[in-house]
Amino acid sequence: MRANGIAPRTQRSTKDLVKEVTVLKSQLRKLSAAMEADAKEGVNGAVSAIELKSRAVLDEALEAAQNFIDEQTENAREMTDATLDKAAKMRDAAADSLIETVQARPLATLAAVVGIGFVAGLLCRRS
């Protein structure tokens, strides 16, 4: 035994243990850094995948909305055209009916027009 109370073989074992612990600490730091980098890459990859999927879903939704708008626009055009056709037919029918009535009863039509004009004149004068 030496003066400090530790045998030379034990001192060597302690030094070896300290070296091994130091090496293990270094390896643990490297492993921790590698795991952190992998985790960041995994998170970044997941975020990228979510971003791509979100864009695809948004594009599909926009396309569906555009198709719906196009369909509704076409339906509105068809309805407008049908309404205009119906209004034109009604206008033509009213004009034909008025012409037939004037031709069939010209004096009665003249009396009705004079009466309507008289009533309108009275109403305008009171205002």
TIVO-2410 file (N, C-alpha, C; in nm, 3 decimals):
# residues 127
REC num residu      c1      c2      c3 atome chaine
REC   1      M   0.081  -0.117   0.000     N      A
REC   1      M   0.000   0.000   0.000    CA      A
REC   1      M   0.085   0.123   0.000     C      A
REC   2      R   0.032   0.227  -0.063     N      A
REC   2      R   0.107   0.351  -0.073    CA      A
REC   2      R   0.073   0.443   0.042     C      A
REC   3      A   0.132   0.558   0.038     N      A
REC   3      A   0.113   0.653   0.146    CA      A
REC   3      A  -0.029   0.708   0.149     C      A
REC   4      N  -0.092   0.725   0.037     N      A
REC   4      N  -0.228   0.780   0.038    CA      A
REC   4      N  -0.332   0.673   0.069     C      A
REC   5      G  -0.296   0.552   0.079     N      A
REC   5      G  -0.385   0.445   0.119    CA      A
REC   5      G  -0.449   0.373   0.003     C      A
REC   6      I  -0.415   0.407  -0.123     N      A
REC   6      I  -0.475   0.343  -0.238    CA      A
REC   6      I  -0.368   0.265  -0.310     C      A
REC   7      A  -0.399   0.146  -0.346     N      A
REC   7      A  -0.306   0.059  -0.415    CA      A
REC   7      A  -0.290   0.106  -0.558     C      A
REC   8      P  -0.173   0.089  -0.623     N      A
REC   8      P  -0.150   0.133  -0.760    CA      A
REC   8      P  -0.250   0.074  -0.857     C      A
REC   9      R  -0.288  -0.046  -0.836     N      A
REC   9      R  -0.384  -0.109  -0.927    CA      A
REC   9      R  -0.519  -0.040  -0.916     C      A
REC  10      T  -0.559  -0.003  -0.796     N      A
REC  10      T  -0.685   0.066  -0.773    CA      A
REC  10      T  -0.680   0.205  -0.834     C      A
REC  11      Q  -0.568   0.272  -0.826     N      A
REC  11      Q  -0.554   0.405  -0.887    CA      A
REC  11      Q  -0.574   0.395  -1.037     C      A
REC  12      R  -0.513   0.294  -1.097     N      A
REC  12      R  -0.530   0.276  -1.241    CA      A
REC  12      R  -0.676   0.249  -1.274     C      A
REC  13      S  -0.741   0.169  -1.197     N      A
REC  13      S  -0.882   0.138  -1.221    CA      A
REC  13      S  -0.966   0.264  -1.208     C      A
REC  14      T  -0.935   0.349  -1.113     N      A
REC  14      T  -1.010   0.473  -1.094    CA      A
REC  14      T  -0.987   0.565  -1.212     C      A
REC  15      K  -0.863   0.575  -1.258     N      A
REC  15      K  -0.834   0.659  -1.374    CA      A
REC  15      K  -0.907   0.606  -1.497     C      A
REC  16      D  -0.905   0.476  -1.512     N      A
REC  16      D  -0.976   0.416  -1.625    CA      A
REC  16      D  -1.126   0.445  -1.616     C      A
REC  17      L  -1.179   0.435  -1.495     N      A
REC  17      L  -1.322   0.465  -1.476    CA      A
REC  17      L  -1.353   0.610  -1.509     C      A
REC  18      V  -1.267   0.701  -1.467     N      A
REC  18      V  -1.288   0.844  -1.496    CA      A
REC  18      V  -1.283   0.867  -1.646     C      A
REC  19      K  -1.189   0.803  -1.714     N      A
REC  19      K  -1.180   0.817  -1.860    CA      A
REC  19      K  -1.306   0.762  -1.926     C      A
REC  20      E  -1.347   0.644  -1.880     N      A
REC  20      E  -1.467   0.584  -1.939    CA      A
REC  20      E  -1.591   0.670  -1.915     C      A
REC  21      V  -1.601   0.726  -1.794     N      A
REC  21      V  -1.715   0.813  -1.764    CA      A
REC  21      V  -1.710   0.938  -1.853     C      A
REC  22      T  -1.592   0.993  -1.872     N      A
REC  22      T  -1.576   1.110  -1.959    CA      A
REC  22      T  -1.615   1.076  -2.102     C      A
REC  23      V  -1.570   0.960  -2.150     N      A
REC  23      V  -1.605   0.915  -2.285    CA      A
REC  23      V  -1.755   0.894  -2.295     C      A
REC  24      L  -1.814   0.832  -2.193     N      A
REC  24      L  -1.958   0.809  -2.193    CA      A
REC  24      L  -2.035   0.940  -2.195     C      A
REC  25      K  -1.988   1.038  -2.117     N      A
REC  25      K  -2.054   1.170  -2.118    CA      A
REC  25      K  -2.049   1.231  -2.257     C      A
REC  26      S  -1.933   1.222  -2.320     N      A
REC  26      S  -1.918   1.276  -2.455    CA      A
REC  26      S  -2.011   1.205  -2.552     C      A
REC  27      Q  -2.016   1.073  -2.542     N      A
REC  27      Q  -2.104   0.998  -2.631    CA      A
REC  27      Q  -2.251   1.030  -2.604     C      A
REC  28      L  -2.287   1.049  -2.478     N      A
REC  28      L  -2.424   1.086  -2.444    CA      A
REC  28      L  -2.460   1.224  -2.502     C      A
REC  29      R  -2.365   1.318  -2.495     N      A
REC  29      R  -2.389   1.451  -2.554    CA      A
REC  29      R  -2.412   1.439  -2.704     C      A
REC  30      K  -2.327   1.360  -2.771     N      A
REC  30      K  -2.341   1.341  -2.915    CA      A
REC  30      K  -2.475   1.273  -2.948     C      A
REC  31      L  -2.509   1.171  -2.870     N      A
REC  31      L  -2.634   1.100  -2.890    CA      A
REC  31      L  -2.754   1.194  -2.868     C      A
REC  32      S  -2.745   1.276  -2.765     N      A
REC  32      S  -2.852   1.372  -2.737    CA      A
REC  32      S  -2.867   1.472  -2.852     C      A
REC  33      A  -2.754   1.522  -2.902     N      A
REC  33      A  -2.757   1.616  -3.015    CA      A
REC  33      A  -2.814   1.549  -3.139     C      A
REC  34      A  -2.775   1.424  -3.162     N      A
REC  34      A  -2.826   1.351  -3.279    CA      A
REC  34      A  -2.976   1.327  -3.265     C      A
REC  35      M  -3.021   1.291  -3.145     N      A
REC  35      M  -3.164   1.270  -3.123    CA      A
REC  35      M  -3.242   1.400  -3.141     C      A
REC  36      E  -3.184   1.508  -3.092     N      A
REC  36      E  -3.250   1.639  -3.109    CA      A
REC  36      E  -3.259   1.676  -3.257     C      A
REC  37      A  -3.152   1.652  -3.331     N      A
REC  37      A  -3.153   1.680  -3.475    CA      A
REC  37      A  -3.257   1.591  -3.545     C      A
REC  38      D  -3.261   1.463  -3.509     N      A
REC  38      D  -3.360   1.372  -3.568    CA      A
REC  38      D  -3.502   1.417  -3.535     C      A
REC  39      A  -3.521   1.459  -3.412     N      A
REC  39      A  -3.654   1.506  -3.372    CA      A
REC  39      A  -3.693   1.630  -3.452     C      A
REC  40      K  -3.599   1.722  -3.468     N      A
REC  40      K  -3.628   1.843  -3.547    CA      A
REC  40      K  -3.660   1.806  -3.691     C      A
REC  41      E  -3.581   1.713  -3.747     N      A
REC  41      E  -3.607   1.670  -3.885    CA      A
REC  41      E  -3.744   1.602  -3.895     C      A
REC  42      G  -3.776   1.522  -3.794     N      A
REC  42      G  -3.906   1.455  -3.793    CA      A
REC  42      G  -4.020   1.555  -3.784     C      A
REC  43      V  -4.003   1.654  -3.696     N      A
REC  43      V  -4.106   1.757  -3.682    CA      A
REC  43      V  -4.116   1.838  -3.810     C      A
REC  44      N  -4.002   1.876  -3.866     N      A
REC  44      N  -4.003   1.953  -3.991    CA      A
REC  44      N  -4.066   1.871  -4.104     C      A
REC  45      G  -4.035   1.743  -4.108     N      A
REC  45      G  -4.095   1.657  -4.210    CA      A
REC  45      G  -4.246   1.646  -4.191     C      A
REC  46      A  -4.287   1.633  -4.065     N      A
REC  46      A  -4.431   1.623  -4.036    CA      A
REC  46      A  -4.501   1.753  -4.073     C      A
REC  47      V  -4.439   1.866  -4.039     N      A
REC  47      V  -4.496   1.996  -4.073    CA      A
REC  47      V  -4.504   2.012  -4.225     C      A
REC  48      S  -4.401   1.969  -4.294     N      A
REC  48      S  -4.404   1.977  -4.440    CA      A
REC  48      S  -4.514   1.890  -4.498     C      A
REC  49      A  -4.529   1.770  -4.444     N      A
REC  49      A  -4.634   1.680  -4.492    CA      A
REC  49      A  -4.772   1.739  -4.464     C      A
REC  50      I  -4.789   1.795  -4.346     N      A
REC  50      I  -4.917   1.859  -4.311    CA      A
REC  50      I  -4.943   1.977  -4.403     C      A
REC  51      E  -4.839   2.055  -4.428     N      A
REC  51      E  -4.853   2.171  -4.517    CA      A
REC  51      E  -4.893   2.128  -4.658     C      A
REC  52      L  -4.829   2.025  -4.709     N      A
REC  52      L  -4.863   1.975  -4.843    CA      A
REC  52      L  -5.006   1.923  -4.847     C      A
REC  53      K  -5.044   1.848  -4.746     N      A
REC  53      K  -5.180   1.793  -4.740    CA      A
REC  53      K  -5.282   1.906  -4.727     C      A
REC  54      S  -5.250   2.005  -4.646     N      A
REC  54      S  -5.341   2.120  -4.629    CA      A
REC  54      S  -5.358   2.194  -4.760     C      A
REC  55      R  -5.251   2.215  -4.830     N      A
REC  55      R  -5.260   2.283  -4.960    CA      A
REC  55      R  -5.345   2.203  -5.058     C      A
REC  56      A  -5.326   2.072  -5.058     N      A
REC  56      A  -5.404   1.987  -5.148    CA      A
REC  56      A  -5.553   1.994  -5.113     C      A
REC  57      V  -5.584   1.990  -4.984     N      A
REC  57      V  -5.723   1.998  -4.941    CA      A
REC  57      V  -5.782   2.134  -4.976     C      A
REC  58      L  -5.705   2.240  -4.953     N      A
REC  58      L  -5.753   2.375  -4.987    CA      A
REC  58      L  -5.775   2.390  -5.137     C      A
REC  59      D  -5.683   2.334  -5.215     N      A
REC  59      D  -5.700   2.340  -5.361    CA      A
REC  59      D  -5.826   2.266  -5.404     C      A
REC  60      E  -5.851   2.150  -5.343     N      A
REC  60      E  -5.972   2.074  -5.375    CA      A
REC  60      E  -6.097   2.153  -5.336     C      A
REC  61      A  -6.093   2.216  -5.219     N      A
REC  61      A  -6.208   2.294  -5.173    CA      A
REC  61      A  -6.232   2.414  -5.264     C      A
REC  62      L  -6.125   2.480  -5.304     N      A
REC  62      L  -6.140   2.593  -5.396    CA      A
REC  62      L  -6.196   2.549  -5.530     C      A
REC  63      E  -6.149   2.436  -5.579     N      A
REC  63      E  -6.199   2.384  -5.707    CA      A
REC  63      E  -6.347   2.348  -5.696     C      A
REC  64      A  -6.384   2.284  -5.584     N      A
REC  64      A  -6.525   2.249  -5.564    CA      A
REC  64      A  -6.611   2.374  -5.554     C      A
REC  65      A  -6.561   2.476  -5.484     N      A
REC  65      A  -6.636   2.602  -5.472    CA      A
REC  65      A  -6.651   2.668  -5.609     C      A
REC  66      Q  -6.545   2.666  -5.687     N      A
REC  66      Q  -6.551   2.727  -5.821    CA      A
REC  66      Q  -6.650   2.652  -5.909     C      A
REC  67      N  -6.649   2.519  -5.902     N      A
REC  67      N  -6.746   2.439  -5.979    CA      A
REC  67      N  -6.888   2.469  -5.936     C      A
REC  68      F  -6.910   2.482  -5.805     N      A
REC  68      F  -7.043   2.516  -5.754    CA      A
REC  68      F  -7.087   2.653  -5.804     C      A
REC  69      I  -6.997   2.750  -5.800     N      A
REC  69      I  -7.028   2.885  -5.847    CA      A
REC  69      I  -7.060   2.883  -5.996     C      A
REC  70      D  -6.982   2.807  -6.072     N      A
REC  70      D  -7.006   2.797  -6.216    CA      A
REC  70      D  -7.143   2.735  -6.244     C      A
REC  71      E  -7.177   2.629  -6.169     N      A
REC  71      E  -7.307   2.565  -6.188    CA      A
REC  71      E  -7.420   2.662  -6.155     C      A
REC  72      Q  -7.406   2.732  -6.043     N      A
REC  72      Q  -7.512   2.825  -6.001    CA      A
REC  72      Q  -7.523   2.942  -6.098     C      A
REC  73      T  -7.412   2.986  -6.153     N      A
REC  73      T  -7.415   3.094  -6.251    CA      A
REC  73      T  -7.489   3.048  -6.376     C      A
REC  74      E  -7.461   2.926  -6.420     N      A
REC  74      E  -7.529   2.871  -6.538    CA      A
REC  74      E  -7.679   2.856  -6.510     C      A
REC  75      N  -7.714   2.807  -6.391     N      A
REC  75      N  -7.855   2.795  -6.355    CA      A
REC  75      N  -7.923   2.932  -6.353     C      A
REC  76      A  -7.854   3.031  -6.299     N      A
REC  76      A  -7.910   3.167  -6.295    CA      A
REC  76      A  -7.930   3.221  -6.437     C      A
REC  77      R  -7.835   3.195  -6.526     N      A
REC  77      R  -7.849   3.240  -6.665    CA      A
REC  77      R  -7.970   3.174  -6.731     C      A
REC  78      E  -7.983   3.044  -6.710     N      A
REC  78      E  -8.097   2.972  -6.769    CA      A
REC  78      E  -8.229   3.026  -6.716     C      A
REC  79      M  -8.234   3.051  -6.584     N      A
REC  79      M  -8.357   3.104  -6.525    CA      A
REC  79      M  -8.386   3.246  -6.576     C      A
REC  80      T  -8.283   3.327  -6.591     N      A
REC  80      T  -8.300   3.463  -6.642    CA      A
REC  80      T  -8.349   3.460  -6.785     C      A
REC  81      D  -8.289   3.373  -6.866     N      A
REC  81      D  -8.334   3.362  -7.005    CA      A
REC  81      D  -8.479   3.316  -7.013     C      A
REC  82      A  -8.515   3.219  -6.929     N      A
REC  82      A  -8.653   3.170  -6.929    CA      A
REC  82      A  -8.750   3.280  -6.885     C      A
REC  83      T  -8.711   3.356  -6.783     N      A
REC  83      T  -8.795   3.466  -6.735    CA      A
REC  83      T  -8.809   3.574  -6.840     C      A
REC  84      L  -8.700   3.607  -6.908     N      A
REC  84      L  -8.707   3.708  -7.014    CA      A
REC  84      L  -8.796   3.662  -7.130     C      A
REC  85      D  -8.785   3.534  -7.165     N      A
REC  85      D  -8.871   3.480  -7.271    CA      A
REC  85      D  -9.018   3.487  -7.230     C      A
REC  86      K  -9.046   3.449  -7.106     N      A
REC  86      K  -9.184   3.452  -7.057    CA      A
REC  86      K  -9.236   3.596  -7.052     C      A
REC  87      A  -9.153   3.691  -7.008     N      A
REC  87      A  -9.194   3.831  -7.003    CA      A
REC  87      A  -9.219   3.885  -7.144     C      A
REC  88      A  -9.135   3.846  -7.239     N      A
REC  88      A  -9.155   3.891  -7.377    CA      A
REC  88      A  -9.286   3.835  -7.433     C      A
REC  89      K  -9.316   3.708  -7.403     N      A
REC  89      K  -9.442   3.649  -7.449    CA      A
REC  89      K  -9.562   3.720  -7.386     C      A
REC  90      M  -9.551   3.750  -7.256     N      A
REC  90      M  -9.661   3.821  -7.188    CA      A
REC  90      M  -9.678   3.961  -7.245     C      A
REC  91      R  -9.567   4.029  -7.273     N      A
REC  91      R  -9.573   4.164  -7.332    CA      A
REC  91      R  -9.642   4.158  -7.469     C      A
REC  92      D  -9.601   4.062  -7.549     N      A
REC  92      D  -9.660   4.047  -7.681    CA      A
REC  92      D  -9.810   4.014  -7.671     C      A
REC  93      A  -9.845   3.926  -7.577     N      A
REC  93      A  -9.986   3.890  -7.559    CA      A
REC  93      A -10.067   4.010  -7.513     C      A
REC  94      A -10.012   4.092  -7.421     N      A
REC  94      A -10.083   4.211  -7.374    CA      A
REC  94      A -10.100   4.312  -7.487     C      A
REC  95      A  -9.995   4.330  -7.568     N      A
REC  95      A -10.004   4.422  -7.681    CA      A
REC  95      A -10.109   4.374  -7.781     C      A
REC  96      D -10.110   4.245  -7.811     N      A
REC  96      D -10.210   4.189  -7.903    CA      A
REC  96      D -10.351   4.207  -7.847     C      A
REC  97      S -10.366   4.183  -7.718     N      A
REC  97      S -10.497   4.198  -7.654    CA      A
REC  97      S -10.544   4.343  -7.658     C      A
REC  98      L -10.452   4.435  -7.634     N      A
REC  98      L -10.486   4.578  -7.639    CA      A
REC  98      L -10.526   4.619  -7.780     C      A
REC  99      I -10.453   4.572  -7.878     N      A
REC  99      I -10.485   4.605  -8.018    CA      A
REC  99      I -10.621   4.549  -8.054     C      A
REC 100      E -10.649   4.424  -8.015     N      A
REC 100      E -10.780   4.364  -8.045    CA      A
REC 100      E -10.894   4.442  -7.978     C      A
REC 101      T -10.871   4.482  -7.852     N      A
REC 101      T -10.975   4.557  -7.780    CA      A
REC 101      T -11.000   4.692  -7.844     C      A
REC 102      V -10.895   4.762  -7.884     N      A
REC 102      V -10.910   4.894  -7.949    CA      A
REC 102      V -10.981   4.878  -8.083     C      A
REC 103      Q -10.947   4.774  -8.157     N      A
REC 103      Q -11.012   4.753  -8.287    CA      A
REC 103      Q -11.158   4.710  -8.270     C      A
REC 104      A -11.187   4.633  -8.167     N      A
REC 104      A -11.323   4.584  -8.147    CA      A
REC 104      A -11.414   4.693  -8.090     C      A
REC 105      R -11.366   4.777  -8.002     N      A
REC 105      R -11.447   4.881  -7.939    CA      A
REC 105      R -11.370   5.013  -7.935     C      A
REC 106      P -11.357   5.081  -8.041     N      A
REC 106      P -11.277   5.204  -8.043    CA      A
REC 106      P -11.337   5.315  -7.956     C      A
REC 107      L -11.469   5.331  -7.955     N      A
REC 107      L -11.530   5.439  -7.874    CA      A
REC 107      L -11.518   5.409  -7.725     C      A
REC 108      A -11.538   5.287  -7.685     N      A
REC 108      A -11.526   5.250  -7.544    CA      A
REC 108      A -11.382   5.270  -7.497     C      A
REC 109      T -11.286   5.236  -7.582     N      A
REC 109      T -11.145   5.254  -7.549    CA      A
REC 109      T -11.114   5.402  -7.534     C      A
REC 110      L -11.165   5.485  -7.628     N      A
REC 110      L -11.143   5.630  -7.621    CA      A
REC 110      L -11.204   5.686  -7.494     C      A
REC 111      A -11.324   5.643  -7.457     N      A
REC 111      A -11.388   5.691  -7.336    CA      A
REC 111      A -11.308   5.649  -7.212     C      A
REC 112      A -11.254   5.526  -7.210     N      A
REC 112      A -11.173   5.480  -7.097    CA      A
REC 112      A -11.046   5.561  -7.084     C      A
REC 113      V -10.981   5.592  -7.196     N      A
REC 113      V -10.857   5.671  -7.193    CA      A
REC 113      V -10.887   5.813  -7.143     C      A
REC 114      V -10.998   5.873  -7.190     N      A
REC 114      V -11.035   6.009  -7.146    CA      A
REC 114      V -11.064   6.006  -6.996     C      A
REC 115      G -11.135   5.904  -6.948     N      A
REC 115      G -11.167   5.893  -6.806    CA      A
REC 115      G -11.042   5.877  -6.721     C      A
REC 116      I -10.950   5.793  -6.766     N      A
REC 116      I -10.824   5.773  -6.692    CA      A
REC 116      I -10.746   5.903  -6.688     C      A
REC 117      G -10.742   5.977  -6.799     N      A
REC 117      G -10.671   6.105  -6.803    CA      A
REC 117      G -10.733   6.206  -6.711     C      A
REC 118      F -10.869   6.210  -6.703     N      A
REC 118      F -10.938   6.303  -6.616    CA      A
REC 118      F -10.907   6.273  -6.468     C      A
REC 119      V -10.913   6.146  -6.431     N      A
REC 119      V -10.883   6.106  -6.291    CA      A
REC 119      V -10.736   6.137  -6.258     C      A
REC 120      A -10.646   6.111  -6.350     N      A
REC 120      A -10.503   6.140  -6.325    CA      A
REC 120      A -10.484   6.289  -6.308     C      A
REC 121      G -10.553   6.372  -6.388     N      A
REC 121      G -10.541   6.516  -6.377    CA      A
REC 121      G -10.592   6.565  -6.243     C      A
REC 122      L -10.703   6.509  -6.195     N      A
REC 122      L -10.755   6.546  -6.063    CA      A
REC 122      L -10.658   6.510  -5.950     C      A
REC 123      L -10.601   6.393  -5.961     N      A
REC 123      L -10.504   6.349  -5.859    CA      A
REC 123      L -10.380   6.434  -5.858     C      A
REC 124      C -10.335   6.474  -5.976     N      A
REC 124      C -10.214   6.556  -5.983    CA      A
REC 124      C -10.240   6.696  -5.930     C      A
REC 125      R -10.359   6.747  -5.950     N      A
REC 125      R -10.390   6.881  -5.905    CA      A
REC 125      R -10.400   6.886  -5.753     C      A
REC 126      R -10.445   6.785  -5.687     N      A
REC 126      R -10.459   6.782  -5.543    CA      A
REC 126      R -10.323   6.777  -5.473     C      A
REC 127      S -10.225   6.723  -5.535     N      A
REC 127      S -10.093   6.709  -5.473    CA      A
REC 127      S -10.034   6.842  -5.465     C      A
***
